[in-house]
Amino acid sequence: MHIWTEVARTGISAGDEIILLRKNDLYEIRYNGMELMCSSCHQSEDFLAEKALRLLGRPARKVLIGGLGLGYTLRMVLNFLDDDAQVVVSEIVPEIVHWNRHYFGHLAGNPLDDPRVEVRVEDVRHTLDNGREAYDVVLMDTDNGPEHLVRTENGDIYRECGIRAVERALTPGGIAAFWSSELSPAFEKRLDALPWTWRCDSVPLSGGRVDAFHHVYLASRDAANLHYPRVVGASTAMTMMSERNAGASLPRPPEDGSRLLRVRRA
């Protein structure tokens, strides 16, 4: 029988404690004793990045990720970007960046080593405030989403002020995506208050109960962005244009096991 063993720990100014644990090849990060993320379950983080980039409808030139975590969201973004694109990752805890470089980065293919990546050790709200219309895609992979926060300060990200900051940081036609461990009617009401279209997709957790899901909220001023088919990158776009010119039908994205729960149009 294998048990979790402590690899490293750190504290932050508010008195909170973050612990990195390992069991065989698995890694887990706990925040004040609560599981924040685990390498055995990252399907919804992959979905967060892939769905937004597929729906964008053009090659993304610059992407912002709020929260580094175990690096899976970043890895998926890099898989879809061209060589001259850029990803900005805002991570408020420097030790998580250090742990990614020295302990578990290999699990996601060492994404921080990619020259397209810029890591900013700062609150993502600061990054948003200094990036008006700078990002084609903004991925908020922060805390547990709008519900059951482990760090109360992160609540502002999911309030009206934070949502509007995300909206201002998007380029015209850009897409925002918010990861959430649970559905949030309160967050949905705040999304309703803005002049954009949003949708919520639920992603099943592998190995869990049949009713166990994480959720991804996607929002854009361009309602057409939230429907398939879309292009995902320059090389894919060229292929799809060639097929269109040849009279071929556009391919649909592969089945990902998710289910669309609801759509709200501006």
Phi, psi and omega per residue, in radians:
M1 nan 2.244 -3.125
H2 -1.786 2.488 -3.129
I3 -2.137 2.833 3.085
W4 -1.254 2.330 3.066
T5 -2.092 2.536 -3.113
E6 -1.337 2.288 3.102
V7 -1.748 -0.778 -3.116
A8 -2.810 2.817 3.047
R9 -2.601 2.756 3.099
T10 -2.623 2.775 3.042
G11 -2.101 2.700 3.081
I12 -2.036 3.007 -2.961
S13 -1.022 -0.524 -3.107
A14 -1.346 -0.018 -3.139
G15 1.619 0.037 3.130
D16 -1.343 2.705 -3.093
E17 -2.143 2.305 3.137
I18 -2.085 2.257 -3.068
I19 -2.170 2.371 3.022
L20 -1.781 2.165 -3.122
L21 -2.058 2.720 3.110
R22 -2.404 2.467 2.995
K23 -2.428 1.894 -3.015
N24 0.983 -2.072 -3.135
D25 -1.678 0.098 -3.127
L26 -1.644 2.537 3.055
Y27 -2.213 2.542 -3.138
E28 -2.458 2.452 3.053
I29 -1.970 2.220 3.114
R30 -2.022 2.464 -3.122
Y31 -2.070 1.973 -3.082
N32 0.907 0.724 3.090
G33 1.486 -0.159 -3.136
M34 -1.704 2.374 3.090
E35 -1.125 2.176 3.119
L36 -1.753 -0.668 3.122
M37 -2.840 2.668 -3.130
C38 -2.507 2.477 -3.078
S39 -1.228 -0.217 3.132
S40 -1.418 -0.176 -3.045
C41 -2.457 1.567 -3.136
H42 -2.313 0.323 -3.127
Q43 -1.058 -0.711 -3.095
S44 -1.266 -0.518 3.054
E45 -1.185 -0.714 3.057
D46 -1.056 -0.779 -3.118
F47 -1.081 -0.735 3.136
L48 -0.876 -0.859 -3.102
A49 -1.301 -0.854 -3.046
E50 -1.097 -0.769 -3.095
K51 -1.084 -0.816 -3.112
A52 -1.107 -0.742 -3.103
L53 -1.244 -0.599 3.083
R54 -1.191 -0.644 -3.077
L55 -1.395 -0.268 -3.033
L56 -1.008 -0.724 3.113
G57 1.563 0.067 3.069
R58 -2.744 2.797 3.077
P59 -1.105 2.250 3.110
A60 -1.305 2.268 3.128
R61 -1.629 -0.583 -3.101
K62 -2.578 2.296 -3.079
V63 -2.219 2.450 3.036
L64 -1.968 2.295 3.027
I65 -2.025 2.159 3.073
G66 -1.629 1.701 -3.123
G67 1.938 2.106 3.137
L68 -1.446 -0.773 -3.111
G69 0.996 -2.362 3.136
L70 -1.548 0.011 3.027
G71 1.607 0.041 -3.082
Y72 -1.245 -0.682 3.084
T73 -1.084 -0.775 3.118
L74 -1.062 -0.768 3.140
R75 -1.041 -0.770 -3.134
M76 -1.122 -0.697 3.084
V77 -1.031 -0.833 -3.117
L78 -1.059 -0.592 3.130
N79 -1.101 -0.423 -3.069
F80 -1.771 -0.179 -3.032
L81 -1.629 2.665 3.030
D82 -1.306 2.942 -3.040
D83 -1.146 -0.445 -3.092
D84 -1.770 0.184 3.090
A85 -1.440 3.038 -3.080
Q86 -2.412 2.493 3.050
V87 -2.155 2.202 3.034
V88 -1.811 2.209 3.104
V89 -1.994 2.105 3.079
S90 -1.762 2.069 3.123
E91 -2.286 2.111 -3.026
I92 -1.389 -0.347 -3.096
V93 -1.815 1.890 -3.082
P94 -1.070 -0.535 -3.117
E95 -1.131 -0.553 3.110
I96 -1.150 -0.640 3.044
V97 -1.120 -0.771 3.124
H98 -1.086 -0.792 -3.135
W99 -1.092 -0.664 3.121
N100 -1.089 -0.688 -3.118
R101 -1.288 -0.527 -2.952
H102 -1.977 -0.275 -3.052
Y103 -2.119 -0.986 -2.961
F104 -2.130 0.148 -3.121
G105 -1.016 -0.526 -3.118
H106 -1.103 -0.424 -3.118
L107 -1.090 -0.554 3.134
A108 -1.917 0.352 3.105
G109 1.330 0.523 3.103
N110 0.859 1.057 -3.045
P111 -1.133 -0.444 -3.119
L112 -1.234 -0.234 3.100
D113 -1.423 -0.152 -3.103
D114 -1.292 2.265 -3.099
P115 -1.142 -0.236 3.118
R116 -1.386 -0.112 -3.015
V117 -1.739 2.302 2.979
E118 -2.086 2.121 3.119
V119 -1.746 2.251 3.069
R120 -2.052 2.044 3.122
V121 -1.475 1.541 -3.086
E122 -2.878 2.906 3.060
D123 -1.157 2.319 -3.106
V124 -1.083 -0.420 3.101
R125 -1.115 -0.615 3.080
H126 -1.167 -0.726 3.115
T127 -1.072 -0.767 3.134
L128 -1.086 -0.768 -3.090
D129 -1.138 -0.383 -3.127
N130 -1.849 0.345 -3.107
G131 -2.440 0.952 -3.106
R132 -1.123 2.211 -3.126
E133 0.858 0.730 -3.076
A134 -1.773 -0.364 -2.945
Y135 -2.145 2.333 3.054
D136 -1.271 -0.598 3.136
V137 -2.385 2.335 3.026
V138 -2.076 2.132 -3.128
L139 -1.982 2.001 -3.133
M140 -1.717 1.681 3.125
D141 -1.909 1.011 -2.931
T142 -2.019 2.237 3.100
D143 1.025 -2.536 3.089
N144 -1.694 0.254 -3.005
G145 1.545 -2.861 -3.039
P146 -1.217 -0.307 -3.107
E147 -1.904 2.573 3.041
H148 0.945 0.958 3.139
L149 -1.157 2.445 3.010
V150 -1.567 -0.334 3.078
R151 -2.203 1.887 -2.986
T152 -1.054 -0.514 -3.133
E153 -1.072 -0.416 -3.134
N154 -1.269 -0.161 -3.131
G155 -1.041 -0.548 -3.131
D156 -1.069 -0.490 -3.130
I157 -1.074 -0.569 -3.040
Y158 -1.796 0.071 3.016
R159 -1.561 3.074 -3.069
E160 -0.979 -0.709 -3.111
C161 -1.086 -0.712 -3.137
G162 -1.254 -0.711 3.134
I163 -1.112 -0.717 3.123
R164 -1.177 -0.586 3.072
A165 -1.118 -0.692 3.073
V166 -1.101 -0.790 -3.135
E167 -1.045 -0.743 -3.124
R168 -1.164 -0.481 -3.105
A169 -1.377 -0.212 -3.099
L170 -1.453 2.492 2.958
T171 -1.225 2.823 3.083
P172 -0.962 2.255 -3.107
G173 1.412 0.091 -3.131
G174 -1.271 2.938 -3.091
I175 -2.176 2.391 3.001
A176 -1.917 2.498 3.089
A177 -2.364 2.337 -3.102
F178 -2.096 2.128 3.058
W179 -1.420 2.492 3.137
S180 -2.571 2.390 3.101
S181 -1.305 -0.360 -3.126
E182 -2.486 2.779 2.978
L183 -1.158 2.547 -3.083
S184 -2.349 1.666 3.084
P185 -1.005 -0.615 3.139
A186 -1.146 -0.734 3.104
F187 -1.138 -0.662 3.135
E188 -1.115 -0.652 3.089
K189 -1.119 -0.635 3.097
R190 -1.201 -0.663 3.064
L191 -1.105 -0.646 3.127
D192 -1.073 -0.496 -3.062
A193 -1.308 -0.214 -3.127
L194 -1.755 2.646 -3.090
P195 -1.424 1.031 3.070
W196 -2.478 2.901 3.092
T197 -1.601 2.461 3.072
W198 -2.401 2.762 3.092
R199 -2.457 2.757 3.090
C200 -2.201 2.166 3.068
D201 -1.969 2.482 3.118
S202 -1.919 2.396 -3.055
V203 -2.040 2.129 -3.136
P204 -1.208 2.535 3.112
L205 -1.564 2.214 -3.118
S206 -1.203 2.439 3.093
G207 1.338 0.023 -3.105
G208 -1.814 -2.888 3.107
R209 -1.196 2.751 -3.137
V210 -1.168 -0.308 3.134
D211 -1.819 0.277 -3.112
A212 -1.665 2.077 -3.097
F213 -2.395 2.658 2.764
H214 -1.867 2.941 -2.987
H215 -2.354 2.596 3.119
V216 -2.264 2.095 3.038
Y217 -1.668 2.213 3.104
L218 -2.052 2.419 -3.080
A219 -2.490 2.543 3.118
S220 -2.786 2.631 3.019
R221 -1.248 -0.451 3.139
D222 -1.613 1.809 -3.067
A223 -1.051 -0.546 -3.125
A224 -1.117 -0.392 -3.117
N225 -1.163 -0.353 -3.026
L226 -1.695 0.395 3.118
H227 -2.378 2.493 3.041
Y228 -1.363 2.785 -0.051
P229 -1.517 2.653 3.104
R230 -2.399 2.818 3.047
V231 -1.551 2.763 -3.039
V232 -2.167 -0.178 -3.119
G233 -3.083 2.962 -3.037
A234 -1.077 -0.803 -3.108
S235 -1.153 -0.712 3.103
T236 -1.150 -0.695 -3.138
A237 -1.065 -0.750 -3.141
M238 -1.122 -0.718 3.114
T239 -1.083 -0.782 -3.101
M240 -1.185 -0.628 3.091
M241 -1.137 -0.689 3.113
S242 -1.115 -0.734 3.131
E243 -1.158 -0.657 3.112
R244 -1.114 -0.784 -3.137
N245 -1.120 -0.499 3.133
A246 -1.494 -0.004 3.117
G247 1.557 0.111 -3.139
A248 -1.400 2.635 3.087
S249 -1.348 2.594 3.135
L250 -1.198 2.402 3.132
P251 -1.272 2.541 3.018
R252 -1.587 2.628 3.135
P253 -1.140 2.711 -3.126
P254 -1.140 2.731 3.076
E255 -1.141 2.302 -3.097
D256 -2.010 0.051 3.104
G257 1.448 -0.060 -3.117
S258 -1.393 2.917 3.056
R259 -2.361 2.380 3.109
L260 -1.412 2.078 -3.092
L261 -1.510 -0.776 -3.042
R262 -2.827 2.703 3.093
V263 -2.334 2.347 3.051
R264 -2.146 2.146 -3.112
R265 -1.781 2.430 -3.139
A266 -1.176 nan nan
